[in-house]
Amino acid sequence: AQVFDFRIDGAHVGLVRPGRRARELWVSALGNDPERVLALIEALSADREIDGIHVHDEIYAQLPDRLRIPDPGHWSIWLITASDATRNVSDWARGAVAIDAHDTRIDPLLAHSESAYLMAGDRSIRRWVGVIEGERLVAVGAESNIAEGVPHLVSICTEPSHRRRGHGKAVTAQLVMGAFERGEPLVYLEMYAGNEAAA
């Protein structure tokens, strides 16, 4: 069975979650105090082998060699709170609808993503949302429950020929809106830092 862990130290948070491939474990840690963030990472990685780390660049520079794991790109981590969503998120969410967790169109669409690691039918997915044109799924995204108490948006992807039309924004907004309507205080999202269109 996969092992997950979640720790908070004041305004600093760390969590262990699955990576892209089966049995991978990644640690994500956020906060302004490098010593506290490093302590969270050490505690979360002390008794298990970690395959990847998500931290701010200045924290990464201080990681011990055993935790420096190559990755194809730098990640950008976003924490979205209900107070951040002051704009009318429901306007952005137009066109995105709930889709079945086993929809056979999900995985072929996610083949266009460099960072999608949770696929259709994964048991850690709470819900899938997509944009459908005709019978074609052109954008998709999911909310994972891999970190207890922190909705995590994953596997957000738009078919290349349908990009720059707001579909990714609609999927993301629908997922965020649903989490806040349930009373969640924040939503966790990560993407490659160089993905300016997604940002």
VOLO-562552 format. One record per residue: x, y, z of N, C-alpha, C in turn; residue in one letter. Coordinates in nm, 2 decimals. Atoms other than C-alpha are relative to their C-alpha. Example, Ala and Ser with C-alpha at 12.3 -4.5 7.8 and 13.67 -1.06 7.14 Angstrom:
   n.east   n.north     n.up   ca.east   ca.north    ca.up   c.east   c.north     c.up   rest
     0.09     -0.12     0.00      1.23      -0.45     0.78     0.09      0.12     0.00      A
    -0.09     -0.11     0.00      1.37      -0.11     0.71    -0.08      0.11     0.08      S
REM end
This chain:
   n.east   n.north     n.up   ca.east   ca.north    ca.up   c.east   c.north     c.up   rest
     0.08     -0.12     0.00      0.00       0.00     0.00     0.09      0.12     0.00      A
    -0.08     -0.12     0.00      0.12       0.35    -0.07    -0.02      0.07     0.14      Q
     0.00     -0.07    -0.12      0.21       0.56     0.23     0.00      0.15    -0.02      V
     0.01     -0.15     0.02      0.11       0.93     0.26     0.02      0.06     0.14      F
    -0.02     -0.06    -0.13      0.20       1.17     0.54    -0.02      0.15    -0.03      D
     0.03     -0.15     0.01      0.11       1.54     0.61     0.04      0.06     0.13      F
    -0.04     -0.07    -0.12      0.27       1.77     0.86     0.00      0.15    -0.01      R
     0.01     -0.15     0.00      0.22       2.13     0.96     0.09      0.05     0.12      I
    -0.08     -0.06    -0.10      0.47       2.35     1.15    -0.03      0.15    -0.01      D
     0.04     -0.14     0.01      0.30       2.69     1.20    -0.05      0.03    -0.14      G
     0.04     -0.04     0.14      0.27       2.85     0.85     0.08     -0.08    -0.10      A
    -0.08      0.09     0.09      0.49       2.57     0.70    -0.07     -0.13    -0.01      H
     0.07      0.13     0.02      0.34       2.26     0.55     0.09     -0.09    -0.09      V
    -0.06      0.10     0.09      0.48       1.94     0.40    -0.09     -0.12    -0.01      G
     0.08      0.12     0.02      0.32       1.64     0.25     0.07     -0.10    -0.09      L
    -0.05      0.11     0.08      0.41       1.31     0.09    -0.12     -0.05    -0.09      V
     0.10      0.04     0.09      0.22       1.21    -0.22     0.06     -0.09    -0.11      R
    -0.06      0.09     0.11      0.25       0.97    -0.52     0.05      0.08    -0.11      P
    -0.06     -0.06     0.12      0.46       1.06    -0.82    -0.07     -0.05    -0.12      G
     0.06      0.03     0.12      0.39       1.00    -1.18    -0.01     -0.16    -0.02      R
     0.00      0.15     0.03      0.49       0.63    -1.19    -0.04     -0.07     0.13      R
     0.05      0.08    -0.11      0.36       0.35    -0.97     0.11      0.00     0.11      A
    -0.08      0.01    -0.12      0.50       0.35    -0.62     0.10      0.11     0.03      R
    -0.08     -0.11    -0.03      0.68       0.68    -0.65    -0.05      0.08     0.11      E
     0.04     -0.09    -0.11      0.67       0.91    -0.35     0.08      0.13    -0.01      L
    -0.06     -0.14     0.00      0.73       1.29    -0.36    -0.04      0.07     0.12      W
     0.02     -0.09    -0.11      0.76       1.54    -0.08    -0.02      0.14    -0.06      V
     0.02     -0.14     0.03      0.62       1.89    -0.13     0.00      0.08     0.13      S
    -0.01     -0.08    -0.12      0.70       2.16     0.13     0.00      0.15    -0.03      A
     0.01     -0.15     0.03      0.61       2.53     0.15     0.02      0.07     0.14      L
    -0.02     -0.09    -0.11      0.70       2.81     0.39     0.11      0.09    -0.02      G
    -0.10     -0.10     0.02      0.92       3.11     0.43     0.13     -0.02     0.07      N
    -0.12      0.02    -0.08      1.17       2.98     0.69     0.07     -0.13    -0.05      D
    -0.07      0.12     0.06      1.42       2.75     0.51     0.03     -0.11     0.10      P
    -0.03      0.10    -0.10      1.52       2.58     0.83    -0.12     -0.09     0.04      E
     0.12      0.08    -0.04      1.16       2.48     0.92    -0.04     -0.09    -0.12      R
     0.04      0.08     0.12      1.09       2.37     0.56     0.09     -0.12    -0.01      V
    -0.10      0.11     0.00      1.41       2.16     0.56    -0.03     -0.11     0.11      L
     0.03      0.09    -0.11      1.31       2.01     0.90    -0.12     -0.09    -0.04      A
     0.12      0.07     0.04      0.97       1.91     0.75     0.04     -0.11    -0.10      L
    -0.05      0.09     0.10      1.14       1.75     0.45     0.08     -0.12     0.06      I
    -0.07      0.10    -0.07      1.38       1.56     0.67    -0.09     -0.10     0.07      E
     0.09      0.09    -0.07      1.10       1.43     0.89    -0.08     -0.08    -0.09      A
     0.08      0.07     0.10      0.89       1.33     0.59     0.08     -0.11    -0.08      L
    -0.08      0.09     0.09      1.18       1.15     0.41     0.09     -0.09     0.09      S
    -0.09      0.07    -0.09      1.35       1.00     0.72    -0.01     -0.15    -0.01      A
     0.02      0.15     0.00      1.20       0.65     0.70    -0.06     -0.05    -0.13      D
     0.05      0.05     0.13      1.11       0.62     0.34     0.09      0.06    -0.11      R
    -0.08     -0.04     0.12      1.28       0.65     0.00    -0.09      0.10    -0.08      E
     0.07     -0.10     0.07      1.17       0.97    -0.17     0.05      0.01    -0.15      I
    -0.04     -0.01     0.14      1.17       1.00    -0.55     0.01      0.14    -0.06      D
     0.00     -0.14     0.04      1.12       1.37    -0.58    -0.03      0.10     0.11      G
     0.03     -0.11    -0.10      1.10       1.70    -0.39    -0.05      0.12    -0.07      I
     0.05     -0.13     0.05      0.89       2.01    -0.46     0.02      0.10     0.11      H
    -0.03     -0.11    -0.09      1.02       2.32    -0.29     0.03      0.12    -0.08      V
    -0.04     -0.12     0.07      1.10       2.68    -0.37     0.15     -0.01    -0.03      H
    -0.13      0.01     0.04      1.43       2.73    -0.55     0.10      0.03     0.11      D
    -0.09     -0.03    -0.10      1.60       2.89    -0.25     0.01     -0.11     0.10      E
     0.00      0.11    -0.09      1.51       2.59    -0.04     0.08     -0.12    -0.07      I
    -0.07      0.10     0.07      1.63       2.35    -0.31     0.15      0.01     0.01      Y
    -0.14     -0.03    -0.01      1.97       2.51    -0.30     0.06     -0.05     0.13      A
    -0.05      0.04    -0.13      2.00       2.41     0.06    -0.02     -0.15     0.04      Q
     0.03      0.14    -0.03      1.89       2.05     0.03     0.13     -0.08     0.01      L
    -0.12      0.09     0.00      2.14       1.78     0.12     0.00     -0.08    -0.13      P
    -0.02      0.07     0.13      2.28       1.58    -0.17    -0.10     -0.12    -0.02      D
     0.08      0.12     0.01      2.07       1.27    -0.09    -0.15      0.04    -0.04      R
     0.14     -0.05     0.04      1.75       1.48    -0.16     0.00      0.07    -0.13      L
     0.00     -0.07     0.13      1.86       1.64    -0.48    -0.02     -0.10    -0.11      R
     0.05      0.10     0.09      1.67       1.44    -0.73    -0.03      0.07    -0.13      I
     0.02     -0.07     0.13      1.68       1.54    -1.10    -0.15     -0.01    -0.05      P
     0.14     -0.01     0.05      1.35       1.65    -1.25     0.01      0.07    -0.14      D
    -0.01     -0.06     0.13      1.28       1.75    -1.61    -0.03      0.15     0.00      P
     0.02     -0.15     0.00      1.18       2.11    -1.50    -0.03      0.04     0.14      G
     0.04     -0.06    -0.13      1.11       2.34    -1.22    -0.15      0.01     0.01      H
     0.14     -0.01    -0.03      0.77       2.33    -1.06    -0.04      0.13     0.06      W
     0.06     -0.11    -0.07      0.55       2.61    -0.96    -0.12     -0.05     0.08      S
     0.11      0.05    -0.09      0.32       2.55    -0.66    -0.09      0.11     0.03      I
     0.10     -0.11    -0.03      0.00       2.75    -0.61    -0.09     -0.05     0.11      W
     0.10      0.03    -0.10     -0.21       2.75    -0.30    -0.11      0.11    -0.02      L
     0.11     -0.09     0.03     -0.55       2.91    -0.38    -0.10     -0.01     0.12      I
     0.10      0.00    -0.11     -0.77       3.02    -0.09    -0.13      0.06    -0.04      T
     0.14     -0.05     0.03     -1.14       3.10    -0.09     0.01      0.16    -0.01      A
    -0.01     -0.15     0.01     -1.04       3.47    -0.03     0.07      0.04    -0.13      S
    -0.07     -0.03     0.13     -0.82       3.46    -0.34    -0.10      0.00    -0.11      D
     0.09      0.01     0.11     -1.12       3.37    -0.55    -0.11      0.11     0.01      A
     0.09     -0.11    -0.01     -1.28       3.71    -0.53    -0.07      0.03    -0.13      T
     0.07     -0.02     0.13     -1.35       3.72    -0.90    -0.11     -0.10    -0.01      R
     0.11      0.09     0.02     -1.65       3.55    -1.03     0.05     -0.13    -0.07      N
    -0.06      0.13     0.05     -1.50       3.20    -1.07    -0.10     -0.08    -0.08      V
     0.11      0.08     0.08     -1.84       3.06    -1.19     0.00      0.05    -0.14      S
    -0.01     -0.05     0.14     -1.80       3.28    -1.50     0.11     -0.08    -0.08      D
    -0.11      0.07     0.07     -1.47       3.11    -1.58    -0.03     -0.14    -0.02      W
     0.03      0.14     0.00     -1.61       2.77    -1.51    -0.10     -0.05    -0.11      A
     0.10      0.04     0.10     -1.87       2.78    -1.79     0.06     -0.09    -0.10      R
    -0.04      0.10     0.10     -1.85       2.49    -2.02     0.07     -0.13     0.05      G
    -0.06      0.12    -0.06     -1.67       2.25    -1.78    -0.11     -0.07     0.08      A
     0.10      0.09    -0.06     -1.88       1.96    -1.66     0.07     -0.12     0.07      V
    -0.04      0.12    -0.06     -1.84       1.66    -1.43     0.01     -0.12    -0.10      A
    -0.01      0.12     0.09     -1.72       1.34    -1.61     0.03     -0.12     0.08      I
    -0.02      0.13    -0.07     -1.71       0.98    -1.51     0.15     -0.03     0.02      D
    -0.14      0.03    -0.03     -1.39       0.86    -1.34     0.06     -0.10    -0.09      A
    -0.06      0.10     0.09     -1.35       0.58    -1.59    -0.03      0.03    -0.14      H
     0.03     -0.04     0.13     -1.43       0.78    -1.90     0.13     -0.04    -0.09      D
    -0.11      0.06     0.09     -1.22       0.61    -2.18     0.07      0.11    -0.08      T
    -0.06     -0.12     0.07     -1.14       0.96    -2.33     0.11      0.07     0.08      R
    -0.10     -0.08    -0.09     -0.93       1.08    -2.03     0.14     -0.04    -0.03      I
    -0.14      0.04     0.01     -0.61       0.88    -2.07     0.06      0.04    -0.14      D
    -0.05     -0.05     0.13     -0.57       0.95    -2.45     0.03      0.15     0.00      P
    -0.02     -0.14    -0.01     -0.61       1.32    -2.38     0.12      0.03     0.09      L
    -0.11     -0.03    -0.09     -0.36       1.31    -2.09     0.13     -0.04    -0.06      L
    -0.13      0.04     0.07     -0.10       1.16    -2.33     0.07      0.13    -0.05      A
    -0.05     -0.13     0.05     -0.06       1.53    -2.44     0.07      0.08     0.11      H
    -0.05     -0.07    -0.12      0.06       1.63    -2.09     0.14     -0.06     0.04      S
    -0.13      0.04    -0.05      0.42       1.62    -1.97     0.00     -0.03     0.15      E
     0.00      0.01    -0.14      0.31       1.63    -1.61    -0.11     -0.08     0.06      S
     0.12      0.07    -0.06     -0.01       1.43    -1.57     0.06     -0.14     0.05      A
    -0.05      0.12    -0.05      0.06       1.14    -1.34    -0.12     -0.09     0.06      Y
     0.11      0.08    -0.05     -0.29       1.03    -1.22    -0.10     -0.01    -0.12      L
     0.08      0.03     0.11     -0.51       0.87    -1.48    -0.14     -0.04     0.03      M
     0.14      0.04    -0.02     -0.87       0.76    -1.53     0.00     -0.12     0.09      A
     0.02      0.11    -0.09     -0.99       0.52    -1.26     0.09      0.00     0.12      G
    -0.08      0.00    -0.11     -0.72       0.61    -1.01    -0.08      0.03     0.13      D
     0.09     -0.01    -0.12     -0.87       0.57    -0.66     0.03      0.12     0.08      R
    -0.02     -0.13    -0.08     -0.71       0.89    -0.52    -0.07      0.12    -0.06      S
     0.07     -0.11     0.07     -0.92       1.10    -0.76    -0.14      0.01     0.07      I
     0.14     -0.03    -0.06     -1.23       1.26    -0.59    -0.10      0.03    -0.11      R
     0.09     -0.03     0.12     -1.37       1.39    -0.92     0.08      0.05    -0.12      R
    -0.05     -0.04     0.13     -1.30       1.46    -1.28    -0.09      0.11    -0.06      W
     0.08     -0.11     0.07     -1.41       1.77    -1.48     0.06      0.01    -0.14      V
    -0.05     -0.01     0.13     -1.39       1.82    -1.85    -0.08      0.10    -0.09      G
     0.07     -0.08     0.10     -1.49       2.03    -2.15    -0.02     -0.10    -0.12      V
     0.03      0.09     0.11     -1.67       1.83    -2.42    -0.06      0.08    -0.11      I
     0.05     -0.06     0.12     -1.73       1.94    -2.77    -0.05     -0.11    -0.09      E
     0.06      0.11     0.07     -1.97       1.71    -2.95     0.01     -0.12     0.09      G
    -0.03      0.12    -0.08     -1.86       1.37    -2.83     0.15      0.00     0.05      E
    -0.14     -0.01    -0.02     -1.50       1.48    -2.80     0.04      0.07     0.13      R
    -0.06     -0.07    -0.12     -1.32       1.55    -2.46     0.12      0.08    -0.04      L
    -0.11     -0.09     0.04     -1.10       1.85    -2.53     0.08      0.06     0.11      V
    -0.08     -0.04    -0.12     -0.99       1.94    -2.18    -0.05     -0.08     0.12      A
     0.04      0.08    -0.12     -0.98       1.76    -1.85     0.09      0.04     0.12      V
    -0.07     -0.03    -0.12     -0.87       1.80    -1.49    -0.06     -0.08     0.11      G
     0.05      0.08    -0.11     -0.91       1.62    -1.16     0.03      0.07     0.13      A
    -0.03     -0.03    -0.13     -0.92       1.68    -0.79     0.03     -0.13     0.07      E
    -0.05      0.11    -0.07     -0.72       1.44    -0.59    -0.02      0.02     0.15      S
     0.01      0.00    -0.15     -0.76       1.35    -0.22     0.13     -0.06     0.06      N
    -0.12      0.07    -0.05     -0.40       1.23    -0.18     0.06      0.06     0.12      I
    -0.05     -0.07    -0.12     -0.32       1.49     0.09    -0.13      0.02     0.09      A
     0.12     -0.02    -0.08     -0.58       1.46     0.37    -0.02      0.14     0.03      E
     0.04     -0.14    -0.04     -0.76       1.79     0.41     0.05      0.10    -0.10      G
    -0.04     -0.09     0.10     -0.60       1.95     0.10    -0.04     -0.04    -0.14      V
     0.04      0.04     0.14     -0.78       1.93    -0.23     0.12      0.03    -0.09      P
    -0.12     -0.01     0.08     -0.50       1.88    -0.49    -0.05     -0.01    -0.15      H
     0.04      0.00     0.14     -0.57       1.97    -0.86     0.11     -0.07    -0.08      L
    -0.10      0.08     0.07     -0.39       1.73    -1.09    -0.05     -0.03    -0.15      V
     0.03      0.05     0.13     -0.38       1.60    -1.45    -0.09      0.10    -0.08      S
     0.08     -0.10     0.08     -0.51       1.93    -1.61     0.07      0.01    -0.14      I
    -0.05      0.01     0.13     -0.47       1.91    -1.98    -0.10      0.04    -0.11      C
     0.09     -0.04     0.11     -0.62       2.06    -2.30     0.07     -0.06    -0.13      T
    -0.05      0.05     0.13     -0.59       1.89    -2.64     0.07      0.12    -0.07      E
    -0.08     -0.11     0.07     -0.32       2.09    -2.84    -0.08      0.08    -0.10      P
     0.07     -0.08     0.10     -0.56       2.19    -3.12    -0.11      0.08     0.06      S
     0.10     -0.08    -0.07     -0.80       2.34    -2.86     0.05      0.09     0.11      H
    -0.06     -0.09    -0.10     -0.56       2.54    -2.65    -0.02      0.14    -0.04      R
     0.02     -0.14     0.02     -0.58       2.91    -2.60    -0.15      0.04    -0.02      R
     0.15     -0.03     0.01     -0.97       2.90    -2.59    -0.06      0.01     0.14      R
     0.06     -0.01    -0.13     -1.01       2.91    -2.21    -0.05     -0.13     0.06      G
     0.05      0.13    -0.05     -1.08       2.54    -2.16     0.07     -0.04     0.13      H
    -0.08      0.04    -0.12     -0.80       2.48    -1.91    -0.05      0.09     0.12      G
     0.05     -0.09    -0.11     -0.92       2.79    -1.71    -0.14     -0.05     0.05      K
     0.14      0.05    -0.04     -1.28       2.65    -1.72     0.01     -0.12     0.09      A
    -0.02      0.12    -0.08     -1.17       2.31    -1.59     0.05      0.03     0.14      V
    -0.06     -0.04    -0.12     -0.95       2.46    -1.32    -0.10      0.08     0.09      T
     0.10     -0.08    -0.08     -1.22       2.71    -1.21    -0.12     -0.09     0.05      A
     0.11      0.10    -0.04     -1.49       2.43    -1.20     0.05     -0.08     0.12      Q
    -0.05      0.08    -0.11     -1.26       2.22    -0.97     0.02      0.09     0.13      L
    -0.02     -0.09    -0.11     -1.17       2.52    -0.75    -0.14      0.04     0.06      V
     0.14     -0.04    -0.04     -1.54       2.63    -0.73    -0.06     -0.11     0.08      M
     0.06      0.11    -0.07     -1.65       2.28    -0.63     0.06     -0.02     0.14      G
    -0.07      0.02    -0.13     -1.39       2.26    -0.35    -0.05      0.11     0.10      A
     0.04     -0.11    -0.09     -1.49       2.60    -0.21    -0.15     -0.02     0.04      F
     0.14      0.03    -0.03     -1.86       2.51    -0.23    -0.02     -0.10     0.11      E
     0.01      0.10    -0.10     -1.79       2.21    -0.01     0.06      0.05     0.13      R
    -0.05     -0.06    -0.12     -1.63       2.44     0.24     0.15     -0.02     0.02      G
    -0.15      0.02    -0.01     -1.26       2.36     0.17     0.06      0.14     0.02      E
    -0.06     -0.14    -0.02     -1.03       2.65     0.29     0.10      0.03    -0.11      P
    -0.10     -0.03     0.11     -0.77       2.61     0.01     0.01     -0.12    -0.09      L
    -0.02      0.10     0.10     -0.68       2.42    -0.30     0.15      0.01    -0.04      V
    -0.14      0.02     0.04     -0.33       2.30    -0.40     0.01     -0.03    -0.14      Y
    -0.02      0.02     0.14     -0.21       2.32    -0.76     0.15      0.01    -0.03      L
    -0.14     -0.01     0.04      0.13       2.26    -0.92     0.01     -0.02    -0.15      E
    -0.02      0.01     0.14      0.26       2.29    -1.27     0.15      0.04    -0.03      M
    -0.13     -0.05     0.03      0.59       2.34    -1.45     0.01      0.15     0.00      Y
    -0.01     -0.14    -0.01      0.71       2.69    -1.38     0.01      0.07    -0.14      A
    -0.01     -0.06     0.13      0.78       2.75    -1.75    -0.13     -0.01    -0.08      G
     0.13      0.01     0.07      0.42       2.68    -1.84    -0.08      0.13     0.01      N
     0.06     -0.13    -0.02      0.32       3.04    -1.88    -0.15      0.01    -0.04      E
     0.15      0.00     0.04     -0.01       2.97    -2.06    -0.08     -0.06     0.11      A
     0.07      0.06    -0.11     -0.12       2.75    -1.77    -0.01      0.10     0.12      A
     0.00     -0.09    -0.11     -0.02       3.01    -1.52    -0.09      0.12    -0.02      A
REM end
